[in-house]
Amino acid sequence: MRLHPREIREVLNTASRQYGLISHRQARHFGIDDNRIHLLLRRREWGRLLPDVYTVRAASAERTPSAVGRLRRAVKAAQLALGPGAVASGPTAARLWGMEGLPAWNGGAVHMTVPASCRRARPPGVRISTWYVGRHELACREGLPVTDPARTLRDTVLCVDRDTAVSLMDSALAQGLITGRRLFEQPGLNEARAGGAASERWWWLADPRARSPLETRIRLVCADAGVSPDDLHHPVPLPGGGAARAPLWWERGPVVADPDHRLSPEQERGLRRARPGLRLLRFTGDDLARPRQLVAEVAEALR
């Protein structure tokens, strides 16, 4: 029951383009019957990732794939299980686009959108929606069908909190995945969806100058408390020439908050020489768990 060289070549070529995966339907198309599939599984030359979706060991380029590689393979497996109309959407699509602001993917469920007419069984580890997705909202990312950045944000804001949503918007703007004009068209397209009205005001909080989710979240905490920074990545001329960019800048004080420690010691010294009396605040992700204390530090520095 050995595979014919032609069958082996076709399987390997197909699986290598699909993150080391092949579907039951594809295997049968190449002339591999169920008996031979069971034999390959027993020999561990193939593995079962989802019902009717198999890993082909010889076609797996990454023996120990990265988190991104595992996510891509999980999405491809879900698409093979659900059929060609399935597309990665919501938080999964946001991660595939590289938008920052979501927790790191831990191997949990992937989000897929399928046509309402899809009658296939729901695979384990896959969250399915049947929202209508227009052709103009489809894209391809690393060989995977995904919703485009605008549609990805529209879907994701409906299932995350405000700070995560704005972090994703900031990241998409900063990376050039979406323009400001296109971003601000999205809330109107979401108004009839569950959660669309509640999230409408979030879109206007996005800022393309933000450089990290931590910076975005600290900016929002300060804005909620009425101490919004006056500028983001404000250029401050240095005495010896050049300029330092202050991540969060309050002219009164002046005060600089450096959430991600972007300022080097040399830049910090230059800032202090350029603006005597400057107060520099360092914040980490742990400070977000104590928002009142964070705001109190900013308010104290402003006095």
C-alpha positions as CSV (number, residue, x, y, z in Angstrom):
1,M,0.0,0.0,0.0
2,R,2.9,2.3,-0.7
3,L,2.1,5.7,-2.3
4,H,2.9,6.2,-6.0
5,P,5.8,8.7,-6.6
6,R,3.3,10.9,-8.4
7,E,0.9,10.8,-5.5
8,I,3.7,11.6,-3.1
9,R,4.8,14.6,-5.2
10,E,1.3,16.0,-5.5
11,V,0.6,15.7,-1.8
12,L,3.9,17.2,-0.8
13,N,3.5,20.1,-3.2
14,T,0.0,20.9,-2.0
15,A,0.8,20.5,1.7
16,S,3.9,22.6,1.4
17,R,1.7,25.5,0.1
18,Q,-0.7,25.0,3.0
19,Y,1.5,25.2,6.1
20,G,2.1,21.4,6.0
21,L,-1.6,20.5,5.8
22,I,-3.9,18.6,3.5
23,S,-7.6,17.9,3.6
24,H,-9.3,14.6,3.3
25,R,-11.0,15.8,0.1
26,Q,-7.6,16.8,-1.4
27,A,-6.1,13.4,-0.5
28,R,-8.9,11.6,-2.2
29,H,-8.5,13.8,-5.2
30,F,-4.9,12.6,-5.5
31,G,-6.0,9.0,-5.4
32,I,-5.3,8.3,-1.7
33,D,-8.1,6.2,-0.3
34,D,-9.2,5.9,3.3
35,N,-7.3,2.7,3.9
36,R,-4.0,4.4,2.9
37,I,-4.9,7.5,4.9
38,H,-5.4,5.3,8.0
39,L,-2.1,3.6,7.4
40,L,-0.2,7.0,7.1
41,L,-1.8,8.1,10.4
42,R,-0.8,4.9,12.1
43,R,2.8,5.3,10.8
44,R,2.7,8.9,12.1
45,E,3.7,10.2,8.7
46,W,0.5,12.1,8.8
47,G,-1.2,13.5,11.9
48,R,-4.8,14.5,12.5
49,L,-5.2,18.3,13.3
50,L,-8.9,18.6,12.7
51,P,-11.5,16.2,11.5
52,D,-10.6,15.6,7.8
53,V,-7.6,17.8,8.0
54,Y,-4.1,16.3,8.3
55,T,-0.6,17.4,8.9
56,V,2.0,16.0,6.5
57,R,5.3,15.6,8.4
58,A,7.5,15.7,5.3
59,A,5.9,19.0,4.1
60,S,6.2,20.8,7.4
61,A,8.9,23.4,6.9
62,E,9.0,24.5,10.6
63,R,9.5,21.7,13.1
64,T,8.9,24.1,16.0
65,P,6.8,26.9,14.5
66,S,6.6,30.3,16.1
67,A,3.4,31.6,17.6
68,V,2.6,33.3,14.3
69,G,3.4,30.2,12.4
70,R,1.0,28.1,14.7
71,L,-1.7,30.7,14.2
72,R,-1.4,30.6,10.4
73,R,-1.5,26.8,10.4
74,A,-4.6,26.9,12.7
75,V,-6.3,29.3,10.3
76,K,-5.4,27.2,7.3
77,A,-6.7,24.1,9.0
78,A,-10.0,25.8,9.8
79,Q,-10.4,27.0,6.2
80,L,-9.7,23.5,4.8
81,A,-12.3,22.1,7.3
82,L,-14.9,24.7,6.5
83,G,-14.4,25.1,2.8
84,P,-13.1,27.8,0.4
85,G,-15.7,30.3,1.5
86,A,-14.3,30.5,5.0
87,V,-12.2,33.6,5.8
88,A,-10.3,34.6,8.9
89,S,-12.0,37.5,10.7
90,G,-12.2,39.5,13.9
91,P,-9.3,39.2,16.4
92,T,-7.7,36.4,14.4
93,A,-7.5,38.6,11.3
94,A,-6.2,41.5,13.4
95,R,-3.4,39.2,14.6
96,L,-2.6,38.1,11.0
97,W,-2.4,41.7,9.9
98,G,0.1,42.4,12.8
99,M,-2.2,44.9,14.5
100,E,-1.0,45.4,18.1
101,G,-3.2,45.6,21.2
102,L,-4.6,42.1,21.7
103,P,-3.1,39.5,24.1
104,A,-0.6,37.1,22.5
105,W,-2.4,34.2,20.9
106,N,-2.1,31.2,23.2
107,G,-3.3,28.5,20.9
108,G,-7.0,29.1,21.6
109,A,-9.8,29.4,19.1
110,V,-9.5,31.1,15.8
111,H,-12.3,33.3,14.4
112,M,-13.6,32.5,11.0
113,T,-16.5,33.9,9.0
114,V,-18.4,31.6,6.6
115,P,-21.3,32.1,4.2
116,A,-24.7,31.7,5.9
117,S,-25.4,28.7,3.5
118,C,-22.4,26.8,4.8
119,R,-23.6,23.5,6.3
120,R,-20.3,22.0,7.4
121,A,-19.9,20.9,11.0
122,R,-18.1,23.4,13.3
123,P,-14.6,22.1,13.9
124,P,-13.2,22.2,17.4
125,G,-11.2,25.3,18.3
126,V,-13.0,27.5,15.7
127,R,-15.4,30.3,16.4
128,I,-17.7,30.8,13.5
129,S,-19.8,33.8,12.4
130,T,-22.0,34.2,9.4
131,W,-21.7,37.9,8.9
132,Y,-21.9,38.9,5.2
133,V,-18.5,39.9,3.9
134,G,-18.4,41.7,0.5
135,R,-15.8,40.9,-2.1
136,H,-14.3,44.3,-1.6
137,E,-13.7,43.4,2.0
138,L,-11.6,40.3,1.3
139,A,-7.8,40.2,1.2
140,C,-5.0,37.6,1.3
141,R,-2.3,37.6,4.0
142,E,0.6,35.1,3.8
143,G,-1.5,32.9,1.5
144,L,-4.5,33.0,3.9
145,P,-8.0,34.5,3.1
146,V,-8.7,37.3,5.6
147,T,-11.0,40.3,5.9
148,D,-9.3,43.5,4.9
149,P,-8.0,45.8,7.7
150,A,-11.1,48.0,7.7
151,R,-13.5,45.1,8.0
152,T,-11.3,43.4,10.5
153,L,-11.5,46.4,12.8
154,R,-15.3,46.7,12.3
155,D,-15.7,43.1,13.4
156,T,-13.2,43.2,16.2
157,V,-14.5,46.3,18.0
158,L,-17.7,44.5,18.6
159,C,-16.1,41.8,20.8
160,V,-13.3,43.7,22.7
161,D,-13.2,46.5,25.3
162,R,-12.6,50.2,24.4
163,D,-8.9,50.3,25.2
164,T,-8.1,47.3,23.1
165,A,-10.2,48.6,20.2
166,V,-8.4,51.9,20.2
167,S,-5.0,50.3,20.5
168,L,-5.8,48.2,17.4
169,M,-7.0,51.3,15.5
170,D,-3.8,53.2,16.5
171,S,-1.7,50.3,15.4
172,A,-3.4,50.0,12.0
173,L,-3.1,53.7,11.4
174,A,0.6,53.8,12.4
175,Q,1.4,50.9,10.2
176,G,-0.4,52.3,7.2
177,L,-2.9,49.4,7.1
178,I,-5.7,51.9,6.9
179,T,-6.0,55.7,6.3
180,G,-7.7,58.1,8.8
181,R,-10.4,58.8,6.2
182,R,-11.2,55.1,5.8
183,L,-11.1,54.5,9.5
184,F,-13.7,57.2,10.3
185,E,-16.1,55.7,7.7
186,Q,-16.4,52.5,9.7
187,P,-18.6,53.4,12.6
188,G,-21.4,54.3,10.2
189,L,-21.1,50.9,8.6
190,N,-21.4,49.3,12.0
191,E,-24.4,51.2,13.4
192,A,-27.0,48.5,12.6
193,R,-24.9,45.7,14.2
194,A,-25.1,44.6,17.9
195,G,-22.6,46.6,19.8
196,G,-22.2,49.1,17.0
197,A,-23.8,52.0,18.8
198,A,-21.9,51.4,22.0
199,S,-18.6,51.4,20.2
200,E,-19.3,54.3,17.9
201,R,-17.5,56.9,20.0
202,W,-14.3,54.8,20.3
203,W,-13.3,55.4,16.6
204,W,-12.8,59.1,17.3
205,L,-10.2,58.3,20.0
206,A,-7.8,56.8,17.5
207,D,-4.5,58.6,16.9
208,P,-2.0,57.7,14.1
209,R,0.9,59.1,16.2
210,A,0.7,56.4,18.8
211,R,3.6,53.9,18.7
212,S,2.5,51.1,21.1
213,P,-0.6,49.7,22.9
214,L,0.9,50.7,26.2
215,E,1.2,54.3,25.1
216,T,-2.4,54.3,23.8
217,R,-3.8,52.8,27.0
218,I,-2.0,55.4,29.2
219,R,-3.2,58.2,27.0
220,L,-6.8,57.0,27.4
221,V,-6.4,56.7,31.2
222,C,-5.2,60.3,31.3
223,A,-7.9,61.5,29.0
224,D,-10.6,59.8,31.1
225,A,-9.3,61.7,34.1
226,G,-9.2,65.1,32.4
227,V,-5.4,65.3,32.0
228,S,-4.9,64.5,28.3
229,P,-1.4,65.0,27.0
230,D,-1.0,68.1,24.8
231,D,1.0,66.2,22.2
232,L,2.3,62.8,21.2
233,H,5.9,62.3,20.2
234,H,6.5,66.0,20.6
235,P,9.8,67.2,19.1
236,V,12.0,69.0,21.7
237,P,15.1,70.7,20.3
238,L,18.2,69.7,22.2
239,P,21.1,72.0,23.1
240,G,23.7,70.3,21.0
241,G,21.5,70.0,17.9
242,G,18.8,67.6,16.8
243,A,15.6,66.9,18.7
244,A,14.2,64.3,21.1
245,R,10.7,62.9,20.6
246,A,8.7,63.0,23.9
247,P,6.1,60.1,23.7
248,L,3.5,61.8,25.8
249,W,4.0,65.6,26.3
250,W,2.4,68.1,28.6
251,E,3.6,71.7,28.0
252,R,2.6,72.7,31.6
253,G,5.5,71.5,33.8
254,P,6.7,70.5,31.3
255,V,6.0,66.7,31.8
256,V,7.0,63.8,29.7
257,A,5.7,60.3,30.1
258,D,7.9,57.6,28.5
259,P,5.8,54.4,28.6
260,D,8.1,52.2,26.5
261,H,11.4,53.6,27.6
262,R,12.0,55.0,24.1
263,L,14.2,57.8,25.4
264,S,17.9,57.0,25.7
265,P,19.9,58.3,28.7
266,E,21.5,60.8,26.4
267,Q,18.1,62.1,25.2
268,E,16.8,62.3,28.7
269,R,19.8,64.4,29.8
270,G,19.4,66.6,26.7
271,L,15.7,67.1,27.5
272,R,16.5,68.2,31.0
273,R,19.1,70.7,29.8
274,A,16.7,72.0,27.1
275,R,13.8,72.4,29.5
276,P,14.9,73.0,33.0
277,G,12.4,71.7,35.6
278,L,11.1,69.0,33.2
279,R,9.5,66.0,35.0
280,L,10.0,62.6,33.4
281,L,7.6,59.8,34.2
282,R,8.2,56.1,33.5
283,F,5.3,53.8,33.2
284,T,5.0,50.1,32.6
285,G,2.1,47.7,31.9
286,D,1.8,47.1,35.6
287,D,0.8,50.7,36.2
288,L,-2.4,50.2,34.1
289,A,-3.7,48.0,37.0
290,R,-3.5,51.1,39.2
291,P,-5.0,53.9,37.0
292,R,-5.8,56.2,39.9
293,Q,-2.2,56.1,41.1
294,L,-1.0,56.7,37.5
295,V,-3.2,59.8,37.1
296,A,-2.2,61.0,40.5
297,E,1.5,60.9,39.4
298,V,0.7,62.9,36.3
299,A,-1.4,65.4,38.2
300,E,1.4,65.8,40.8
301,A,4.0,66.4,38.1
302,L,1.8,69.0,36.5
303,R,1.5,71.0,39.7
